């Protein structure tokens, strides 16, 4: 009876995952506004009408592309092409799909900010980062203008949460002040004297392709080119010109010191306010006329704000070269900017379309989930075969033995019934701590994903998401304490105080120690991601004041609970273990067991890694929940199959092996991260590589703990189930 229920559970689980795929996939599939299944007169369109409409749209898209129409401009044709490209991302619903816009998906419940003409508004600085290095810097670390004078209105900046502090994100007001609807021609901002060592540092940043990021009204600044049909976030610090371009004998570095901001808006006829619909930038390198007495608010710069002067443009003859080579040289630089406001027909809800052009299609995520489901179905079939054909036959045969001679001829997994529930002979303390910590990690991430799907967390706000992960991990300490205590009690161990303390201090202590050492090196180079000492104290406070008490609460209930009941008695003398087949002995069994759990997530893992290290946008929390569920199911089924094969080989030491059979997926994850480093990243320098490998090592270790915990728990209940069905004297 127990076996049939277990079989039904696995089959129902596969069906539930399939249904969950359909539910979670649908909120992220969209179509353009004209392809909604409801026509203009309010009647639902037939399938034939929808096919015809899609065909006409495809023909129109091909016609616009053939005519050379760009996809990144502000025209109605460019907006229509973007909508067609992103049509699958703009559809939501399960059974009756309806169209929506990206703003409601990326920022659900957020309404546009209303600005009045003449109102002073602020831009905010973000990190200065590069794909060639994972060491970002703060905007005001660059040799430039100082932070603007803080007025009461300017102090109303966004609050910085714990996750943002850990990531080094601090939105400071940019020095560029503007007023809604007012165009500025070239406006000198400040004059600075840059020392030679700072000039060399700027050259290094340009060589490593650092980009400056600024936000306005929540929009990242965008460089776009209609001629080349591209749009990219941020703008470079400068550029390097080869000798073939400059005519010099060496490469020459130039600095972008003039910024032209182009802000598009949509006016609201109801109240006269405006909504921001675009935030573009055109960086210019120009050698301004240096003011000998310094720059004042009334100074006139001949290359900038003198009446009749030409607007700054990129020209080889006027580029600002970084030419301070001697140690005592200084390079005077004048920074300037201009602002242009352009009214646009683009609606506020469609302003994020251009940021997602070129992002992977949702079909790839669907294929990744289908790939994972195939693995789950394969394992489900293997388990069904074990339970229905093999186990039922074995149990029936064992239970029908009547003579002593028949009992003495028994082989296979029943022979180890007197040893299978023997506690791990080596390191039961560490074993219980690892399993409990892995369960805590799994619960924290699952709750984070569910909060994101329910709208409590916005994945576009990375600081908010990281804060939620940290807080939920801390609150899930009771899970770690409870499971660790139950397993430790099952092992007949007595040092419960030590077990509870090490469960609370084990993983956090290791991670915080590694993070602190790495943080010292980040502070030495002045990276923006270097965490302040008080932030580390806040993390320590969460650990001591919340996480540890939660672990003790869980441990209290775990040790008070009854010891796990086992269906057979454990013999006093351990049984001899014969020579094992290659597939059931380490390390081969570990390597085999970890392939399938890693394979179930490897495709989706590419998008997650791209979001972490290539600064791409990832918001597919519905897909991520499904992938996490499939990963858990795969680990459970792999552990059951591998444990059964080891018991058939008369090896009763399944506890540690069931952990490593699944935890080895973390090893494959780390190997994958090394492949990603060599093929997708072009890191320069030792520290960026150390930062990357350190963080990926910690992530892989946590991933291994989660998979190993699932494997141990599922193997235990599998073993108890099959031996509970035996009639043992």
RANORZI-V701138 format. One record per pair of residues at least 12 apart in sequence whose C-alpha atoms are under 8 Angstrom apart, sorted by the first residue. I is the first residue (numbers start at 0). GAP is how many residues later the second one is. D is the distance in whole Angstrom. If there is no record, write none. Layout:
I:GAP:D, I:GAP:D
//
This chain:
1:719:7, 1:723:8, 2:384:7, 2:718:8, 2:719:8, 6:376:8, 6:377:6, 6:380:7, 9:370:6, 10:369:7, 13:359:8, 13:362:7, 13:363:7, 16:609:7, 16:612:8, 16:613:7, 17:355:8, 19:606:7, 20:348:8, 20:602:7, 20:605:6, 21:72:7, 22:70:8, 22:71:6, 23:598:5, 23:599:6, 23:602:8, 24:341:7, 24:597:6, 24:598:6, 25:65:7, 25:66:5, 25:67:6, 25:68:6, 25:71:8, 26:64:6, 26:65:4, 26:66:6, 26:67:8, 26:78:8, 27:60:7, 27:61:5, 27:62:6, 27:63:6, 27:64:6, 27:77:8, 27:334:7, 27:592:7, 28:58:7, 28:59:4, 28:60:4, 28:61:5, 28:62:4, 28:63:6, 28:333:7, 29:56:7, 29:57:5, 29:58:4, 29:59:4, 29:60:3, 29:61:3, 29:62:6, 29:68:8, 29:69:6, 29:70:7, 30:52:7, 30:53:7, 30:55:7, 30:56:3, 30:57:5, 30:58:7, 30:59:5, 30:60:5, 30:68:6, 31:51:5, 31:52:6, 31:54:8, 31:55:5, 31:58:7, 31:67:7, 32:66:6, 32:67:8, 34:15:7, 34:18:7, 34:19:7, 35:62:6, 35:63:6, 36:13:7, 36:60:8, 36:61:7, 56:27:8, 60:20:6, 60:23:7, 63:13:8, 63:17:8, 69:156:6, 69:157:7, 69:159:5, 70:155:8, 70:158:6, 70:283:8, 71:152:7, 71:153:7, 71:154:6, 71:157:6, 71:158:7, 71:159:6, 71:282:6, 72:151:8, 72:152:8, 72:153:6, 73:270:7, 73:272:7, 74:270:8, 75:269:8, 75:270:8, 78:267:8, 81:271:6, 81:272:7, 81:275:7, 82:270:7, 84:272:7, 85:267:8, 85:270:8, 85:271:7, 87:273:8, 87:274:7, 88:13:7, 88:272:8, 88:273:7, 89:12:6, 100:248:6, 100:249:6, 101:247:7, 101:248:7, 101:250:6, 101:251:7, 102:246:5, 102:247:7, 102:248:8, 102:249:7, 103:245:7, 105:352:8, 105:354:7, 105:513:7, 106:351:7, 106:353:8, 107:347:7, 111:163:7, 111:236:7, 112:104:8, 112:162:6, 112:163:8, 113:159:6, 113:160:6, 113:161:6, 114:65:7, 114:158:5, 114:159:5, 114:160:7, 115:64:7, 115:156:7, 115:157:5, 115:158:7, 116:62:7, 116:63:5, 116:64:6, 116:65:8, 116:156:7, 116:157:8, 117:61:5, 117:62:5, 117:63:6, 117:64:7, 118:60:5, 118:61:5, 119:57:7, 119:58:6, 119:59:4, 119:60:7, 120:56:7, 120:57:6, 120:58:6, 120:59:7, 121:32:7, 121:51:6, 121:52:7, 121:54:7, 121:55:6, 121:56:7, 121:94:7, 122:50:6, 122:51:5, 122:53:7, 122:54:8, 122:91:7, 122:92:6, 122:93:5, 122:94:8, 123:47:5, 123:48:5, 123:49:4, 123:50:5, 123:90:6, 123:91:5, 123:92:6, 124:14:6, 124:45:8, 124:46:5, 124:47:5, 124:48:6, 124:49:5, 124:88:6, 124:89:5, 124:90:6, 125:12:7, 125:13:7, 125:43:7, 125:44:7, 125:45:6, 125:46:8, 125:86:7, 125:87:5, 125:88:5, 125:89:7, 126:12:6, 126:41:8, 126:42:7, 126:85:7, 126:86:6, 126:401:7, 127:82:6, 127:83:6, 127:84:5, 127:85:6, 128:81:5, 128:82:6, 128:83:7, 129:78:7, 129:79:6, 129:80:4, 129:81:6, 130:78:8, 130:79:8, 130:482:7, 130:483:6, 130:550:7, 130:551:7, 130:552:7, 131:76:6, 131:77:7, 131:549:7, 131:550:5, 131:551:4, 131:552:6, 132:75:7, 132:549:8, 132:550:5, 132:551:6, 132:552:8, 132:555:5, 132:556:8, 133:479:8, 133:549:8, 133:554:5, 133:555:8, 133:557:7, 133:558:7, 134:387:8, 134:392:6, 134:393:8, 134:394:7, 134:552:8, 134:553:6, 135:391:6, 135:392:6, 135:393:7, 136:389:7, 136:390:5, 136:391:4, 136:392:8, 137:389:7, 137:390:5, 138:73:7, 141:60:8, 142:49:7, 142:51:7, 142:55:7, 143:46:8, 143:48:7, 143:191:7, 144:30:7, 144:44:7, 144:45:6, 144:46:8, 144:47:7, 144:190:8, 145:29:7, 146:25:8, 146:26:7, 146:27:7, 146:28:6, 147:25:7, 147:26:7, 147:27:5, 153:19:7, 156:14:7, 156:15:8, 156:16:8, 157:13:7, 160:302:7, 160:303:7, 160:306:7, 161:301:7, 161:302:8, 161:304:8, 161:305:6, 161:373:8, 162:299:7, 162:300:4, 162:301:6, 162:302:7, 162:303:5, 162:304:4, 163:298:7, 163:299:4, 163:300:7, 163:302:8, 163:303:8, 164:298:8, 164:366:7, 164:370:7, 165:363:7, 165:364:8, 165:365:6, 165:369:8, 166:296:7, 166:362:5, 166:364:8, 167:360:5, 167:361:4, 167:362:7, 167:363:7, 168:294:8, 168:359:8, 168:360:8, 173:40:8, 175:13:8, 175:161:7, 177:161:8, 179:161:8, 180:160:6, 181:157:8, 181:158:8, 181:159:7, 182:155:8, 182:156:5, 182:157:5, 182:158:6, 183:154:5, 183:155:5, 183:156:7, 184:120:7, 184:126:8, 184:152:8, 184:153:5, 184:154:7, 185:118:5, 185:119:6, 185:125:7, 185:126:7, 185:150:7, 185:151:6, 185:152:5, 186:117:7, 186:118:6, 186:149:5, 186:150:5, 186:151:6, 187:113:7, 187:116:7, 187:117:7, 187:146:7, 187:147:6, 187:148:4, 187:149:7, 188:145:7, 188:146:5, 188:147:5, 188:148:7, 189:105:6, 189:106:8, 189:144:6, 189:145:6, 189:146:7, 190:103:7, 190:104:6, 190:141:7, 190:142:6, 190:143:4, 190:144:6, 191:140:6, 191:141:5, 191:142:7, 192:137:6, 192:138:5, 192:139:4, 192:140:6, 193:136:5, 193:137:5, 193:138:6, 193:139:7, 194:129:8, 194:132:8, 194:133:7, 194:134:6, 194:135:4, 194:136:6, 195:128:5, 195:129:6, 195:130:6, 195:131:5, 195:132:7, 195:133:6, 195:134:6, 195:135:7, 196:130:7, 198:123:6, 198:124:8, 198:125:6, 198:132:8, 199:125:8, 201:35:8, 202:50:6, 202:119:8, 204:32:7, 205:30:7, 205:31:6, 205:32:6, 205:33:6, 205:34:7, 205:47:8, 206:32:8, 206:33:7, 207:476:7, 208:27:7, 208:28:8, 209:26:6, 209:27:6, 210:23:6, 210:24:5, 210:25:4, 210:26:6, 211:22:5, 211:23:5, 211:24:6, 211:25:6, 212:20:7, 212:21:5, 212:22:7, 213:20:7, 215:63:7, 216:59:7, 218:59:7, 218:60:7, 219:13:6, 219:14:7, 219:59:7, 220:12:6, 220:13:5, 220:14:8, 220:58:5, 220:59:6, 220:60:7, 221:12:6, 221:13:8, 221:57:6, 221:58:5, 221:59:6, 222:12:7, 222:57:6, 222:58:6, 222:59:7, 223:56:7, 223:57:8, 230:123:7, 230:124:8, 231:123:8, 232:122:8, 234:46:8, 234:48:7, 235:20:8, 236:18:6, 236:19:6, 237:15:7, 237:16:5, 237:17:4, 237:18:5, 237:47:8, 238:14:6, 238:15:5, 238:16:7, 238:17:8, 239:12:6, 239:13:5, 239:14:6, 240:12:6, 240:13:8, 245:70:8, 251:69:7, 251:70:8, 252:68:6, 252:69:6, 253:31:7, 253:65:7, 253:66:5, 253:67:4, 253:68:6, 254:30:6, 254:64:8, 254:65:6, 254:66:7, 254:67:7, 255:27:6, 255:28:5, 255:29:4, 255:30:7, 255:64:8, 256:26:7, 256:27:6, 256:28:6, 256:29:7, 256:63:8, 256:76:8, 256:77:7, 256:78:5, 256:79:7, 257:25:6, 257:26:5, 257:27:6, 257:28:7, 257:54:8, 257:77:6, 257:78:5, 257:79:5, 257:80:8, 258:22:7, 258:23:6, 258:24:5, 258:25:6, 258:77:7, 258:78:5, 258:79:6, 259:21:6, 259:22:5, 259:23:6, 259:24:8, 259:77:6, 259:78:5, 259:79:6, 259:80:8, 260:18:7, 260:19:6, 260:20:5, 260:21:7, 260:76:8, 260:77:6, 260:78:5, 260:79:6, 261:16:8, 261:17:6, 261:18:5, 261:19:6, 261:20:8, 261:77:6, 261:78:5, 261:79:6, 261:80:7, 262:13:7, 262:14:8, 262:15:6, 262:16:5, 262:17:6, 262:76:8, 262:77:6, 262:78:5, 262:79:6, 263:12:6, 263:13:5, 263:14:5, 263:15:7, 263:77:6, 263:78:5, 263:79:6, 263:80:6, 264:12:5, 264:13:7, 264:76:7, 264:77:6, 264:78:5, 264:79:6, 264:81:8, 265:77:6, 265:78:6, 265:79:6, 265:80:7, 265:81:7, 265:82:8, 266:76:7, 274:73:6, 275:72:7, 276:67:8, 276:69:7, 276:70:7, 276:71:5, 276:73:8, 276:74:5, 277:73:6, 283:28:7, 283:29:6, 283:30:5, 284:28:8, 284:29:6, 284:30:8, 284:33:8, 284:34:5, 284:35:6, 285:26:7, 285:27:7, 285:28:7, 285:29:8, 285:32:5, 285:33:5, 285:34:5, 286:31:6, 286:32:6, 286:33:5, 286:34:8, 286:46:8, 286:47:8, 287:13:7, 287:14:7, 287:15:5, 287:16:7, 287:45:8, 287:46:6, 288:12:6, 288:13:6, 288:14:6, 289:42:7, 289:43:7, 289:44:7, 303:32:8, 355:261:8, 364:238:8, 364:239:7, 364:258:7, 367:232:8, 367:233:8, 367:235:6, 367:236:6, 368:231:8, 368:254:8, 368:257:8, 368:258:7, 370:229:7, 371:227:7, 371:228:4, 371:229:7, 371:255:8, 371:258:7, 372:227:8, 372:257:7, 374:221:7, 374:225:7, 374:259:7, 375:254:7, 375:257:7, 375:258:6, 375:261:8, 378:255:7, 378:258:6, 378:259:7, 379:257:7, 381:259:8, 382:254:7, 382:257:8, 382:258:7, 390:331:8, 394:330:7, 394:331:6, 397:12:8, 397:328:7, 397:329:8, 398:327:6, 398:328:6, 411:235:7, 411:236:5, 411:237:7, 411:238:6, 412:231:8, 412:234:5, 412:235:4, 412:236:7, 412:237:6, 413:309:8, 414:235:7, 415:159:7, 415:231:7, 415:234:6, 415:235:7, 415:236:6, 416:151:7, 416:153:8, 416:306:7, 417:150:7, 417:151:6, 417:152:5, 417:153:5, 418:151:6, 418:152:6, 418:155:6, 418:156:7, 418:233:6, 419:150:8, 419:232:5, 419:233:7, 419:234:8, 419:299:8, 420:145:7, 420:149:6, 421:148:6, 422:67:7, 422:68:5, 422:69:8, 423:67:7, 423:229:7, 423:231:6, 423:232:7, 427:60:7, 427:63:7, 427:65:8, 428:59:7, 428:70:6, 430:225:7, 431:51:8, 431:52:5, 431:53:7, 431:55:6, 431:56:6, 432:47:8, 432:51:5, 432:66:7, 432:69:7, 432:70:5, 432:73:8, 433:50:8, 433:271:6, 433:275:7, 434:45:8, 434:48:7, 434:49:7, 434:270:7, 434:271:8, 434:273:7, 434:274:4, 434:277:7, 435:43:7, 435:44:4, 435:45:7, 435:46:7, 435:47:5, 435:48:5, 435:67:7, 435:273:7, 436:43:5, 436:47:8, 436:66:7, 436:70:7, 436:268:7, 436:269:8, 436:272:8, 437:42:8, 437:264:7, 437:266:8, 437:267:4, 437:268:4, 437:269:7, 437:270:7, 437:271:5, 437:272:8, 438:40:7, 438:41:6, 438:44:8, 438:266:8, 438:267:6, 438:270:6, 438:271:7, 439:33:7, 439:36:6, 439:37:6, 439:39:6, 439:40:5, 440:32:7, 440:35:8, 440:261:7, 440:264:8, 440:265:6, 441:264:6, 442:30:8, 442:33:7, 442:36:8, 443:25:6, 443:28:5, 443:29:5, 443:32:6, 444:24:7, 444:27:8, 444:28:8, 445:179:7, 445:182:8, 446:25:7, 447:17:8, 447:20:7, 447:21:6, 447:24:7, 448:172:6, 448:173:8, 448:175:7, 448:176:6, 449:175:7, 451:169:7, 452:168:6, 452:169:6, 458:159:8, 458:160:6, 458:162:8, 459:157:7, 459:158:7, 459:159:6, 473:68:7, 473:69:7, 473:72:7, 473:73:5, 473:76:8, 474:71:7, 474:72:6, 474:75:7, 475:71:8, 475:74:7, 476:27:7, 476:70:6, 476:71:7, 476:73:5, 476:74:5, 476:77:7, 477:72:5, 477:73:5, 477:74:7, 477:75:6, 477:76:4, 477:77:7, 478:72:7, 478:75:6, 479:23:7, 479:71:6, 479:74:7, 479:75:8, 480:19:6, 480:22:7, 480:23:8, 480:69:8, 480:70:4, 480:71:6, 480:72:7, 480:73:4, 480:74:4, 480:75:8, 480:77:7, 481:69:7, 481:71:8, 481:72:4, 481:73:5, 481:74:7, 481:75:6, 481:76:4, 481:77:8, 482:71:8, 482:72:8, 482:75:7, 483:15:8, 483:16:8, 483:19:7, 483:71:7, 483:74:8, 484:14:7, 484:15:7, 484:69:8, 484:70:5, 484:71:8, 484:73:5, 484:74:6, 485:72:5, 485:73:6, 485:75:8, 485:77:7, 485:78:8, 488:70:7, 488:74:7, 489:73:6, 489:74:6, 495:63:8, 499:51:7, 499:52:6, 499:55:6, 500:47:8, 500:51:8, 502:48:7, 503:43:7, 503:44:5, 503:47:6, 503:48:8, 504:43:8, 507:35:8, 510:187:7, 517:173:7, 518:12:7, 565:154:7, 565:158:8, 566:153:7, 566:156:7, 566:157:5, 567:155:7, 567:156:8, 567:160:7, 576:73:6, 576:74:6, 576:75:8, 577:71:8, 577:72:7, 577:73:8, 579:69:6, 579:71:8, 580:68:7, 583:58:7, 583:61:7, 583:62:5, 583:65:8, 588:53:8, 588:72:6, 589:67:8, 589:70:6, 589:71:4, 589:72:7, 589:74:6, 590:70:7, 590:73:6, 591:69:7, 592:45:6, 592:46:8, 592:49:7, 592:68:5, 592:69:6, 592:71:7, 592:72:8, 593:67:6, 593:68:5, 593:69:7, 593:70:5, 593:71:4, 593:72:8, 593:74:7, 594:69:8, 594:70:6, 594:73:7, 595:38:7, 595:42:8, 596:34:6, 596:37:6, 596:38:6, 596:41:8, 596:65:7, 596:68:6, 596:110:8, 597:33:8, 597:67:5, 597:68:8, 597:70:7, 597:71:7, 599:27:8, 599:30:7, 599:31:6, 599:34:7, 600:26:6, 600:30:7, 603:20:8, 603:23:8, 613:67:8, 631:75:7, 631:78:7, 634:27:6, 634:72:6, 634:73:8, 634:75:6, 634:76:6, 635:74:6, 635:75:5, 635:78:6, 635:79:8, 637:23:8, 637:24:7, 637:73:8, 638:19:6, 638:22:7, 638:23:7, 638:72:5, 638:73:7, 638:75:7, 638:76:6, 639:71:8, 639:74:7, 639:75:5, 639:78:7, 641:16:7, 641:19:8, 642:15:6, 642:72:7, 654:57:7, 654:61:8, 655:56:8, 657:50:7, 657:53:6, 657:54:5, 657:57:7, 658:48:8, 658:49:4, 658:50:6, 658:52:6, 658:53:5, 659:48:6, 660:47:7, 660:50:8, 661:42:7, 661:45:5, 661:46:5, 661:48:8, 661:49:6, 662:40:8, 662:41:4, 662:42:6, 662:43:7, 662:44:5, 662:45:4, 662:46:8, 663:40:6, 663:44:8, 664:38:8, 664:39:6, 664:42:7, 665:34:5, 665:35:6, 665:36:8, 665:37:5, 665:38:4, 666:33:7, 666:37:7, 668:31:6, 669:26:7, 669:27:6, 669:30:6, 672:20:8, 672:23:7, 673:19:8
//
